[in-house]
Amino acid sequence: MIQNEQKTVIITGGSSGIGLELAKLFAMDGYRLILVAQPRVELENARTYLQRLYPKSEILLKQIDLAKPLAANEVYAFTQERGLFVDVLVNCAGFGTFGFVNEIGLEKELSMLQLHVCTLYHITRLYLSDMVKNDMGYIINLSSISAFQPNPNMATYGASKSFVLNFSRALNYELNERKSSVKILAVCPTAVKGTAFKKTANMEGTNTFNTWMTTTANVVAQDTYKAMLCGKEILIPMRRFFIIHKIINMLPTKWLMNIARGQLKEKC
């Protein structure tokens, strides 16, 4: 394993949305970028865009469907073959599903669970081993505000994001207990407007992305990057919502479900 002077970040879902906004921030700080996503054209466009902004950036692309079993092995082999130590791993790839569980396509939800749970777990394990060995590194896992309570009509999505949040927090505790310098950051944004999430999740008929609670990919990326530099363990982007959430989260679970369902109401 070659530990170069130039730091390396690998960003799953790095060709668009929050992942691309984070890529801009890492490139600005001189990181070598490894963008991992499925759409080849989107990856190429992202590299062209980033190199226009930061001409000296080294940007590697790995095209792969992260929702397929053992995809994590292929991503890890990609960096191993190039002798690269990954300083920061960003697990940002994801999508949502919406509706009554029994009416959502089974294969779509299984793919989502594979991506949010199995692939995230697997790729974290692979890179964590190298980070622990070198006693350095940062893993950023994109969870969601929906991770904090059950979410009627987004039952599976919310549950998968609960795994991301609780896995990240428990893992961070284990690392701290062993006095490791490796850190894990769980990011829990509210609905992010201006991305493909709404269309992919079939949520165009809801009011979810038209409320005061929504945020943008840029805001999430900016807050995430600052949180990483500060060594935080958990982040709810937008300070005002973080404060409100602390108060709301003291309510009974049934009330929280009612609030969540209210945010997921279809347009009249």
NULUMSE-815484 format. One record per residue (C-alpha): residue in three letters; x negated, y, z negated. Coordinates in Angstrom, 2 decimals. Example, Ala and Ser with C-alpha at 12.3 -4.5 7.8 and 13.67 -1.06 7.14 Angstrom:
% NULUMSE-815484
<"ALA", <-12.30, -4.50, -7.80>>
<"SER", <-13.67, -1.06, -7.14>>
//
This chain:
% NULUMSE-815484
<"MET", <0.00, 0.00, 0.00>>
<"ILE", <-1.48, 3.35, 1.08>>
<"GLN", <-0.70, 6.23, -1.24>>
<"ASN", <-1.14, 9.26, 1.01>>
<"GLU", <-1.59, 12.83, -0.16>>
<"GLN", <1.54, 13.75, 1.79>>
<"LYS", <4.63, 12.64, -0.08>>
<"THR", <7.27, 10.51, 1.63>>
<"VAL", <11.03, 10.56, 1.20>>
<"ILE", <13.42, 8.04, 2.67>>
<"ILE", <17.02, 9.19, 3.07>>
<"THR", <19.78, 6.77, 3.97>>
<"GLY", <22.58, 8.56, 5.79>>
<"GLY", <19.98, 11.20, 6.58>>
<"SER", <21.25, 12.07, 10.06>>
<"SER", <24.25, 14.13, 8.93>>
<"GLY", <26.10, 15.73, 6.02>>
<"ILE", <24.46, 15.83, 2.60>>
<"GLY", <21.62, 13.60, 3.79>>
<"LEU", <20.63, 16.00, 6.56>>
<"GLU", <20.87, 19.01, 4.24>>
<"LEU", <18.57, 17.23, 1.79>>
<"ALA", <16.18, 16.39, 4.63>>
<"LYS", <15.83, 20.12, 5.34>>
<"LEU", <14.81, 20.80, 1.74>>
<"PHE", <12.28, 17.96, 1.62>>
<"ALA", <10.83, 19.03, 4.99>>
<"MET", <10.47, 22.58, 3.68>>
<"ASP", <8.31, 21.20, 0.86>>
<"GLY", <6.12, 19.23, 3.27>>
<"TYR", <7.46, 15.73, 2.76>>
<"ARG", <7.18, 13.08, 5.44>>
<"LEU", <10.78, 12.19, 6.29>>
<"ILE", <12.19, 8.74, 7.00>>
<"LEU", <15.81, 9.03, 8.11>>
<"VAL", <17.90, 5.88, 8.04>>
<"ALA", <21.30, 5.68, 9.74>>
<"GLN", <23.24, 3.71, 12.34>>
<"PRO", <24.03, 6.15, 15.20>>
<"ARG", <20.91, 6.43, 17.40>>
<"VAL", <21.98, 9.68, 19.08>>
<"GLU", <22.78, 11.27, 15.72>>
<"LEU", <19.36, 10.28, 14.40>>
<"GLU", <17.58, 11.72, 17.45>>
<"ASN", <19.59, 14.94, 17.20>>
<"ALA", <18.73, 15.24, 13.52>>
<"ARG", <15.02, 14.87, 14.24>>
<"THR", <15.17, 17.46, 17.03>>
<"TYR", <17.03, 19.86, 14.74>>
<"LEU", <14.60, 19.39, 11.84>>
<"GLN", <11.50, 19.69, 14.00>>
<"ARG", <12.87, 22.93, 15.42>>
<"LEU", <13.07, 24.27, 11.87>>
<"TYR", <9.84, 22.70, 10.64>>
<"PRO", <7.55, 21.98, 13.63>>
<"LYS", <4.82, 20.37, 11.52>>
<"SER", <7.15, 17.84, 9.91>>
<"GLU", <6.50, 14.14, 10.41>>
<"ILE", <9.86, 12.47, 10.91>>
<"LEU", <10.36, 8.72, 11.30>>
<"LEU", <13.66, 7.15, 12.27>>
<"LYS", <15.10, 3.78, 11.34>>
<"GLN", <18.31, 2.85, 13.10>>
<"ILE", <20.24, 0.19, 11.21>>
<"ASP", <23.70, -0.68, 9.95>>
<"LEU", <23.19, -0.52, 6.20>>
<"ALA", <26.51, -2.27, 5.62>>
<"LYS", <25.12, -5.57, 6.87>>
<"PRO", <23.62, -8.08, 4.42>>
<"LEU", <19.84, -7.87, 3.90>>
<"ALA", <19.65, -4.47, 5.64>>
<"ALA", <17.57, -3.30, 2.67>>
<"ASN", <14.86, -5.83, 3.57>>
<"GLU", <14.55, -4.33, 7.06>>
<"VAL", <14.25, -0.80, 5.70>>
<"TYR", <11.62, -1.86, 3.16>>
<"ALA", <9.66, -3.74, 5.83>>
<"PHE", <9.69, -0.56, 7.97>>
<"THR", <7.73, 1.35, 5.32>>
<"GLN", <5.56, -1.61, 4.35>>
<"GLU", <4.38, -2.11, 7.93>>
<"ARG", <3.24, 1.53, 7.98>>
<"GLY", <1.56, 1.30, 4.60>>
<"LEU", <3.69, 4.05, 3.12>>
<"PHE", <4.41, 4.58, -0.55>>
<"VAL", <7.89, 6.08, -0.89>>
<"ASP", <7.82, 8.85, -3.49>>
<"VAL", <11.54, 9.58, -3.30>>
<"LEU", <14.38, 7.27, -2.29>>
<"VAL", <17.72, 8.93, -1.56>>
<"ASN", <20.68, 6.55, -1.31>>
<"CYS", <23.10, 8.86, 0.48>>
<"ALA", <24.75, 6.63, 3.08>>
<"GLY", <28.43, 6.02, 2.45>>
<"PHE", <32.01, 6.36, 3.62>>
<"GLY", <35.47, 6.25, 2.07>>
<"THR", <38.78, 4.46, 2.38>>
<"PHE", <42.19, 5.83, 1.47>>
<"GLY", <45.64, 4.37, 0.89>>
<"PHE", <47.35, 1.45, -0.79>>
<"VAL", <44.74, -1.30, -1.20>>
<"ASN", <46.78, -3.96, 0.56>>
<"GLU", <47.27, -1.72, 3.60>>
<"ILE", <43.62, -0.78, 4.14>>
<"GLY", <41.62, -2.97, 6.51>>
<"LEU", <39.92, -5.71, 4.51>>
<"GLU", <36.75, -5.69, 6.63>>
<"LYS", <36.38, -1.93, 6.23>>
<"GLU", <36.56, -2.14, 2.45>>
<"LEU", <34.20, -5.12, 2.32>>
<"SER", <31.71, -3.14, 4.44>>
<"MET", <32.05, -0.19, 2.09>>
<"LEU", <31.40, -2.38, -0.95>>
<"GLN", <28.40, -3.93, 0.77>>
<"LEU", <27.00, -0.47, 1.49>>
<"HIS", <27.80, 1.28, -1.80>>
<"VAL", <27.04, -1.63, -4.11>>
<"CYS", <24.96, -4.43, -2.61>>
<"THR", <22.71, -2.47, -0.25>>
<"LEU", <22.19, 0.36, -2.73>>
<"TYR", <21.31, -2.15, -5.45>>
<"HIS", <18.99, -4.11, -3.17>>
<"ILE", <17.10, -1.15, -1.70>>
<"THR", <16.75, 0.37, -5.17>>
<"ARG", <15.22, -2.86, -6.48>>
<"LEU", <12.73, -3.03, -3.61>>
<"TYR", <11.40, 0.50, -3.92>>
<"LEU", <11.67, 0.58, -7.70>>
<"SER", <9.08, -2.20, -7.96>>
<"ASP", <6.48, -0.08, -6.18>>
<"MET", <7.40, 3.03, -8.13>>
<"VAL", <7.13, 1.27, -11.49>>
<"LYS", <3.79, -0.22, -10.46>>
<"ASN", <2.48, 3.25, -9.58>>
<"ASP", <4.31, 4.87, -12.52>>
<"MET", <5.73, 7.56, -10.27>>
<"GLY", <8.76, 8.10, -8.07>>
<"TYR", <12.33, 9.36, -7.99>>
<"ILE", <15.53, 7.66, -6.87>>
<"ILE", <18.59, 9.77, -6.07>>
<"ASN", <21.89, 7.91, -5.85>>
<"LEU", <24.94, 9.68, -4.41>>
<"SER", <27.95, 8.78, -6.49>>
<"SER", <31.14, 10.86, -6.70>>
<"ILE", <33.34, 12.73, -9.13>>
<"SER", <35.74, 9.82, -8.58>>
<"ALA", <33.32, 7.61, -10.53>>
<"PHE", <34.59, 8.91, -13.86>>
<"GLN", <38.15, 7.53, -13.75>>
<"PRO", <40.40, 5.14, -11.80>>
<"ASN", <41.60, 6.68, -8.53>>
<"PRO", <45.00, 5.59, -7.19>>
<"ASN", <44.89, 5.49, -3.36>>
<"MET", <41.09, 5.46, -3.45>>
<"ALA", <40.87, 2.51, -5.82>>
<"THR", <38.04, 0.63, -4.11>>
<"TYR", <36.02, 3.71, -3.19>>
<"GLY", <36.20, 5.10, -6.72>>
<"ALA", <35.28, 1.74, -8.24>>
<"SER", <32.26, 1.43, -5.97>>
<"LYS", <31.09, 4.90, -6.98>>
<"SER", <31.56, 3.97, -10.65>>
<"PHE", <29.05, 1.20, -10.04>>
<"VAL", <26.59, 3.70, -8.56>>
<"LEU", <26.95, 6.04, -11.54>>
<"ASN", <26.75, 3.43, -14.28>>
<"PHE", <23.99, 1.43, -12.60>>
<"SER", <21.92, 4.62, -12.22>>
<"ARG", <22.42, 5.74, -15.81>>
<"ALA", <21.66, 2.32, -17.29>>
<"LEU", <18.58, 1.94, -15.11>>
<"ASN", <17.35, 5.36, -16.18>>
<"TYR", <17.76, 4.31, -19.82>>
<"GLU", <15.72, 1.17, -19.20>>
<"LEU", <12.95, 3.20, -17.56>>
<"ASN", <12.88, 5.72, -20.40>>
<"GLU", <12.77, 2.91, -22.93>>
<"ARG", <9.67, 1.57, -21.19>>
<"LYS", <8.17, 5.08, -21.07>>
<"SER", <8.05, 4.93, -17.28>>
<"SER", <7.62, 8.16, -15.31>>
<"VAL", <10.09, 6.94, -12.68>>
<"LYS", <13.40, 8.82, -12.74>>
<"ILE", <16.90, 8.07, -11.45>>
<"LEU", <19.38, 10.84, -10.61>>
<"ALA", <23.09, 10.15, -10.09>>
<"VAL", <24.88, 12.90, -8.13>>
<"CYS", <28.66, 13.16, -8.48>>
<"PRO", <30.11, 15.78, -6.11>>
<"THR", <33.75, 16.67, -5.62>>
<"ALA", <35.27, 16.44, -2.11>>
<"VAL", <32.76, 17.73, 0.44>>
<"LYS", <34.29, 19.65, 3.34>>
<"GLY", <32.78, 19.94, 6.78>>
<"THR", <31.57, 16.34, 7.08>>
<"ALA", <32.87, 13.23, 8.83>>
<"PHE", <34.07, 11.74, 5.52>>
<"LYS", <37.65, 13.03, 5.81>>
<"LYS", <38.20, 11.54, 9.27>>
<"THR", <36.45, 8.24, 8.53>>
<"ALA", <38.50, 7.76, 5.36>>
<"ASN", <41.78, 8.62, 7.17>>
<"MET", <42.35, 11.51, 4.77>>
<"GLU", <43.28, 14.15, 7.33>>
<"GLY", <46.85, 14.09, 6.02>>
<"THR", <45.88, 15.00, 2.44>>
<"ASN", <45.21, 18.27, 0.65>>
<"THR", <42.03, 16.93, -0.94>>
<"PHE", <39.69, 19.05, 1.15>>
<"ASN", <41.72, 22.26, 0.85>>
<"THR", <41.55, 22.93, -2.89>>
<"TRP", <39.33, 25.11, -5.09>>
<"MET", <37.51, 21.93, -6.15>>
<"THR", <35.90, 21.28, -2.77>>
<"THR", <32.25, 21.95, -2.08>>
<"THR", <29.89, 21.81, 0.91>>
<"ALA", <27.01, 19.57, 1.90>>
<"ASN", <24.62, 22.50, 1.57>>
<"VAL", <25.69, 23.25, -2.01>>
<"VAL", <25.40, 19.60, -3.02>>
<"ALA", <21.95, 19.33, -1.45>>
<"GLN", <20.68, 22.54, -3.05>>
<"ASP", <21.93, 21.53, -6.51>>
<"THR", <20.58, 18.00, -6.08>>
<"TYR", <17.12, 19.18, -5.12>>
<"LYS", <16.96, 21.54, -8.10>>
<"ALA", <18.14, 18.74, -10.41>>
<"MET", <15.40, 16.45, -9.09>>
<"LEU", <12.74, 19.10, -9.74>>
<"CYS", <14.10, 19.51, -13.28>>
<"GLY", <14.11, 15.76, -13.93>>
<"LYS", <17.84, 15.50, -14.58>>
<"GLU", <19.64, 12.15, -14.88>>
<"ILE", <23.12, 13.14, -13.78>>
<"LEU", <24.49, 16.02, -11.73>>
<"ILE", <27.95, 17.34, -10.97>>
<"PRO", <27.29, 20.03, -8.34>>
<"MET", <28.81, 23.49, -8.87>>
<"ARG", <28.20, 24.66, -12.43>>
<"ARG", <31.76, 25.94, -12.90>>
<"PHE", <33.22, 22.53, -12.09>>
<"PHE", <30.71, 20.79, -14.37>>
<"ILE", <32.05, 22.80, -17.31>>
<"ILE", <35.68, 22.16, -16.36>>
<"HIS", <35.00, 18.47, -15.88>>
<"LYS", <33.57, 18.12, -19.39>>
<"ILE", <36.86, 19.40, -20.76>>
<"ILE", <39.09, 17.37, -18.43>>
<"ASN", <37.15, 14.18, -19.13>>
<"MET", <38.31, 14.24, -22.77>>
<"LEU", <41.87, 13.52, -21.66>>
<"PRO", <43.40, 10.00, -21.84>>
<"THR", <42.68, 7.75, -18.87>>
<"LYS", <46.34, 7.75, -17.76>>
<"TRP", <46.28, 11.55, -17.58>>
<"LEU", <43.03, 11.44, -15.63>>
<"MET", <44.60, 9.04, -13.13>>
<"ASN", <47.55, 11.40, -12.70>>
<"ILE", <45.17, 14.30, -12.06>>
<"ALA", <43.18, 12.20, -9.57>>
<"ARG", <46.36, 11.14, -7.78>>
<"GLY", <47.48, 14.77, -7.62>>
<"GLN", <44.25, 15.68, -5.81>>
<"LEU", <44.87, 12.84, -3.37>>
<"LYS", <48.43, 13.76, -2.47>>
<"GLU", <49.46, 13.70, 1.17>>
<"LYS", <50.54, 16.99, 2.76>>
<"CYS", <54.29, 17.54, 2.80>>
//
